[in-house]
Amino acid sequence: MNKIIKILFQFILLIILLISFYPVIADSAGNLAKYPPEGRDITIKTSSSGFPKLYPEEITLLTGKYYLLNISCPDVKDDITGWRIEMRELLQNSHLRLVTVGDIEIHLQGLSFNAIECDEIGSAHVSLVPIKAGLYQFYVGNVPSAVGKPIGQSGIQKAGKYVFGKFIVR
């Protein structure tokens, strides 16, 4: 009986220690309030074979750090040759703050969106704070109307040309 009480006591002590050290273990890697956000450039160009080409293909971010993703499409010619970027997994695991296209700012403050379409040469900016570590794949492919799909349809356009990149959040 004493052995069972001793094991139970040790187990309870272990639980108390784990709970008390949780804030140290679960701490984010960044400062949520630090301004300005740290920029990360994502450029989407068109390869000679007509596929999207990502620069870079892999982006590393830290939880709790404020970032500005600068998404640039420098060689899009029109709506049909444009690119659509979807980063649903990253967006679902981040606090979104602001999306900027040209001089238009959309203050999301925790809301979300599905995609950004580059229908002409230009750039968009997304400010966010990743809140959950993980490996998050993102998709860049034809805009849906280029492959006969309804405008705004989300998901991989399998009939089109596409590539995947990844966000590594630590």
C-alpha positions as CSV (number, residue, x, y, z in Angstrom):
1,M,0.0,0.0,0.0
2,N,2.9,2.4,0.9
3,K,4.5,1.7,-2.5
4,I,1.3,2.7,-4.3
5,I,1.0,5.9,-2.3
6,K,4.6,6.7,-3.1
7,I,4.2,6.1,-6.8
8,L,1.0,8.2,-6.8
9,F,2.8,11.0,-4.9
10,Q,5.6,11.0,-7.5
11,F,3.1,11.1,-10.3
12,I,1.3,14.1,-8.8
13,L,4.6,15.8,-8.2
14,L,5.6,15.2,-11.9
15,I,2.3,16.7,-13.1
16,I,2.8,19.8,-10.9
17,L,6.3,20.3,-12.2
18,L,5.2,20.0,-15.8
19,I,2.4,22.5,-15.3
20,S,4.7,25.0,-13.6
21,F,7.3,24.8,-16.4
22,Y,4.7,25.0,-19.2
23,P,5.2,28.7,-19.8
24,V,8.9,28.1,-20.3
25,I,8.3,25.2,-22.7
26,A,5.5,26.9,-24.7
27,D,7.2,30.3,-25.0
28,S,7.1,31.8,-28.5
29,A,10.3,32.5,-30.3
30,G,9.6,36.1,-31.1
31,N,8.3,39.4,-29.7
32,L,4.6,39.8,-30.7
33,A,4.8,43.6,-30.3
34,K,8.1,44.4,-32.1
35,Y,7.6,46.9,-35.0
36,P,8.4,47.1,-37.8
37,P,7.7,43.6,-39.0
38,E,10.5,41.5,-40.5
39,G,10.2,41.3,-44.3
40,R,10.2,38.0,-46.2
41,D,10.2,38.3,-50.0
42,I,8.3,35.7,-52.2
43,T,8.7,36.2,-55.9
44,I,6.6,34.3,-58.4
45,K,8.0,34.3,-62.0
46,T,7.1,32.3,-65.0
47,S,9.6,29.7,-66.2
48,S,10.3,29.2,-69.9
49,S,8.0,26.1,-69.8
50,G,5.2,28.2,-68.4
51,F,5.2,26.9,-64.9
52,P,5.4,29.2,-61.9
53,K,8.9,29.5,-60.3
54,L,9.2,30.4,-56.6
55,Y,12.0,32.4,-55.2
56,P,12.6,31.1,-52.5
57,E,10.8,27.8,-52.4
58,E,11.3,27.5,-48.6
59,I,10.7,30.2,-46.0
60,T,11.6,29.9,-42.3
61,L,9.6,31.8,-39.7
62,L,9.6,31.9,-35.9
63,T,6.4,31.6,-33.8
64,G,5.5,34.9,-32.1
65,K,7.5,37.1,-34.4
66,Y,5.9,39.8,-36.6
67,Y,6.4,39.3,-40.3
68,L,5.6,41.0,-43.6
69,L,5.3,38.7,-46.5
70,N,6.1,40.6,-49.7
71,I,4.5,38.6,-52.6
72,S,5.7,39.9,-56.0
73,C,4.6,38.8,-59.5
74,P,7.0,40.7,-61.8
75,D,6.2,39.1,-65.2
76,V,2.5,38.4,-65.3
77,K,1.0,39.5,-68.6
78,D,-2.8,39.3,-68.1
79,D,-5.6,37.5,-66.2
80,I,-5.0,34.2,-67.9
81,T,-1.3,34.1,-67.3
82,G,-1.6,35.2,-63.7
83,W,-0.8,33.1,-60.6
84,R,-2.8,32.2,-57.6
85,I,-1.1,31.7,-54.2
86,E,-2.8,29.7,-51.5
87,M,-1.3,29.4,-48.0
88,R,-4.3,28.1,-46.1
89,E,-2.3,26.1,-43.5
90,L,0.0,29.0,-42.5
91,L,-2.9,31.4,-42.4
92,Q,-4.9,29.1,-40.1
93,N,-2.0,28.9,-37.7
94,S,-1.2,32.6,-37.6
95,H,-2.6,35.9,-36.4
96,L,-3.2,38.0,-39.5
97,R,-2.9,41.7,-39.2
98,L,-2.9,43.4,-42.5
99,V,-3.1,42.8,-46.3
100,T,-1.9,45.6,-48.6
101,V,-2.3,45.7,-52.4
102,G,-1.0,48.9,-53.9
103,D,-2.2,51.7,-51.6
104,I,-5.2,49.7,-50.3
105,E,-4.9,48.3,-46.8
106,I,-7.2,45.6,-45.4
107,H,-7.0,45.4,-41.6
108,L,-7.8,41.8,-40.9
109,Q,-6.9,41.7,-37.2
110,G,-7.3,37.9,-36.8
111,L,-9.6,37.2,-39.7
112,S,-8.5,35.2,-42.8
113,F,-8.6,35.0,-46.5
114,N,-8.2,32.1,-49.1
115,A,-5.8,33.3,-51.8
116,I,-4.1,36.1,-53.5
117,E,-4.2,36.2,-57.3
118,C,-1.7,38.1,-59.4
119,D,-3.7,39.1,-62.5
120,E,-1.2,41.7,-63.5
121,I,2.4,42.8,-62.6
122,G,2.5,43.9,-59.0
123,S,2.8,42.9,-55.4
124,A,0.8,42.2,-52.3
125,H,1.9,42.3,-48.7
126,V,0.6,40.2,-45.8
127,S,1.5,40.9,-42.2
128,L,1.1,38.1,-39.7
129,V,2.4,36.5,-36.6
130,P,2.8,32.7,-36.8
131,I,1.4,31.1,-33.6
132,K,1.9,27.4,-34.1
133,A,5.1,25.7,-35.2
134,G,5.0,23.3,-38.1
135,L,5.7,22.6,-41.7
136,Y,3.1,24.4,-43.9
137,Q,2.9,23.8,-47.6
138,F,1.7,26.5,-50.0
139,Y,0.5,26.3,-53.5
140,V,1.1,28.5,-56.5
141,G,-0.7,27.7,-59.8
142,N,-2.8,29.0,-62.6
143,V,-5.8,31.3,-61.7
144,P,-8.9,29.1,-62.0
145,S,-10.3,30.9,-65.1
146,A,-7.1,30.0,-67.0
147,V,-8.1,26.3,-66.8
148,G,-11.8,26.7,-67.4
149,K,-12.8,26.7,-63.7
150,P,-15.0,29.3,-62.0
151,I,-13.3,32.5,-60.9
152,G,-12.2,32.2,-57.3
153,Q,-12.3,28.4,-57.0
154,S,-9.9,27.3,-54.4
155,G,-7.6,24.4,-54.4
156,I,-5.1,22.8,-56.7
157,Q,-6.0,23.4,-60.4
158,K,-4.9,19.9,-61.5
159,A,-5.4,20.8,-65.2
160,G,-3.0,23.7,-64.9
161,K,0.6,24.4,-64.1
162,Y,1.6,24.6,-60.4
163,V,4.3,24.2,-57.8
164,F,4.5,24.0,-54.0
165,G,6.6,25.9,-51.6
166,K,6.8,25.5,-47.8
167,F,6.9,27.6,-44.7
168,I,8.9,26.1,-41.8
169,V,7.7,27.7,-38.6
170,R,9.8,27.0,-35.5
